């Protein structure tokens, strides 16, 4: 009864039923295959017809059986295959193409009114204990060809009465809708197939396991792909191949190094992308590359052409997990919005003369703050060492590039009218003068004040042509020191290094260009020496790596606290070991030598190319060669070369010519080739064959390389070297003496690491110049 106490009329009930039917019809047209109708809409059909169960059968390829992918209760699913004969009610409906409405399927008299041969299969009820009574069954007939497509079956009216005439009329209309859907988008033989059947045909998983995975996903209300990956250890790439076969379009895997297509994502919101299941990846030569979970459905809607009217979409299919990874890569992890969202409201604004006004609204300024935070967080998460902000004059955009593993890669571009506000924001974060635009400035950002990461950035601003300012931000490598034996030093060099730094006093240098890992190496050495009975003082600019047990001082030149001042203080503070971040002037070096001669172990860095050159450089500063030779323990020169990706690198046997070329480069400093080759054969061959590796490239690396490895040149202060040092010997003489003492040059160390399969000759040559 309604609120007025009046029973609803048949007209009211019919109107309400067909309104609900219209909603379900819309959802049917939105599905792309039979599985979605059976698995996702089954309960909606039950609610519409007020029944317990719904089953949808499809005609099989031989056309003598009908097959149901599932039989649906609340959460129960099973396969059914019925012959098209009167031996079952659904089989009889398929045979006669007539709709049947039964009040009691166990009443043989009622069945006999349709056909004396008609039978109800009682086996299911007997196995499950369920009691089937009412049943409404109708055929699915093709609208065009009038051929049989399948059968729909509704079981047990929830009111425990026969299905009404309204339900009979409704099932007729529902069958017409389903028939249209079948005819337009689905081939009957493929109706019972899923997009993951390729996993079964490739023997990655059995049919029973796939069915169990489907049930598990529904019970846990998670995506079936997550179950396949996490519980059955199926790789996303294998799922991708199955999807490729199902949809007939190439599979697109997730690539963490893919550049963000900022212009393409500018007007797309994250929520829309996640809900619609498609996303533009790049504007390629083929056309607009679009990754989609269901390329057929996306192509059918023509939504891509509506959003990008001038583009020719080229579809790729991808797995759910990889699609989520793509969304996170392009839109971020949900912190401070995405790059696309943050840039979407930032269009170029120019005055009447076509010049950028440089003024932004408060709302846009707030977005700019979020954008800069997002850039820094993205850089940190991607393992970037430096962020380069590079504005162009006039209407040129401001480019941002990241240095990853030593190479610069483009990240995003920002409209020209926001460059002044962006530079000003960076200066505010590191406490610089925002009005000074003609002189270089440098400072630091403690990012914890502005974002969720506890990191520090070293910032340099540089005026460049066109009245703009470039900014470079170095992300300082905070954290624990790397153990000495994990630095990638060859065992031969590691043994000599440990023996050298363990001496009670003396001077030890680590040299190399900016970004070659000098500070990291020094902290590893200090970590090796750091014991409770040792007092270690460090002067650094900035303090990047912190260690318990070290007393670390941050240099502050503005306050008059430079390296030489701190060194003087250290000598009065009873140290055992002193580490000075850099020795760049005569005064600091002199104090270092003095400290080492008075019983202290002193470590420092130098910006020089090689170990022997460092000695000549220090002597040219005016150091006393006798004092310096007495103090010197050793010099470690180092570089960082790109490391071959462990997943995709390809092994091969080098040719004689290639091996000879390696030998020639290794022995260019007057070493005997035959002796070296004999050692190599003993050390690096297996069954008399050398194995080296070449870069290939995969979804987890950058063109075959991932991470970096240190190359080391350790020159010790032996008696021979000290004698030459006192005589002001030339670099060539020092190199010859060091090689005799067992030193490996940077290139020699690199070639050893080529033979170990860590890197290749291209990367070694890139960092080892003559």
Secondary structure, 3 states (H helix, E strand, C coil): CCCCCCCCCHHHHHHHHHHHHHHHHHHHHHCCCHHHHHHHCHHHHHHHCCEEEEEEEEECCCCCEEEEEEEECCCCCCCEEEECCCCCHHHHHHHHCCCEEECCCCCHHHHHCCCCCCCCCCHHHHHHCCCCCCEEEEEEECCCCCCEEEEEEEEEECCCCCCCHHHHHHHHHHHHHHHHHHHHHCCHHHCCCCCCHHHHHCCCCCHHHHHHHHHHHHHHCCCHHHHHHHCCCCCHHHHHHHHHHHHCCCECCCCCCCCCCHHHHCCCCHHHHHHHCEEEEEECCCCEEEEECCHHHHHHHCHHHHHCCCCCEEEEECCHHHHHHHHHHHHCCCCCCCHHHHHHCCCCCECCCCCECCCCCHHHHHHHHHHHHHHHHHHHHCCCCEEEEEECCCCCCEEEEEEECCEEEEEEEECHHHHHHHHHHHHHHCCCCCCCCCCCEEEEEEHHHCCCCCCEEEEEEEEECCCEEEEEEEECCCCCCCCHHHCCCCHHHHHHHHHHHCCCCEEEEEECCCCCCHHHHHHHHHHHHCCCCCCEEEEECCCCCCCCCEEEEECEHHHCECHHHHHHHHHCCCCCEEEECCCCCHHHHHHHHHHHHCCCEEEEEECCCCHHHHHHHHHHCCCCHHHHHHHEEEEEEEEEEEEECCCCCEEECCCHHHHHHHHHHHCCCCCCHHHHHHHHHHHHCECCECCEEECCCCCCCECCEEEEEEEEEEEECCHHHHHHHHCCCCHHHHHHHHHHCCCCCHHHHHHHHHHCCCCCHHHHHHHCCC
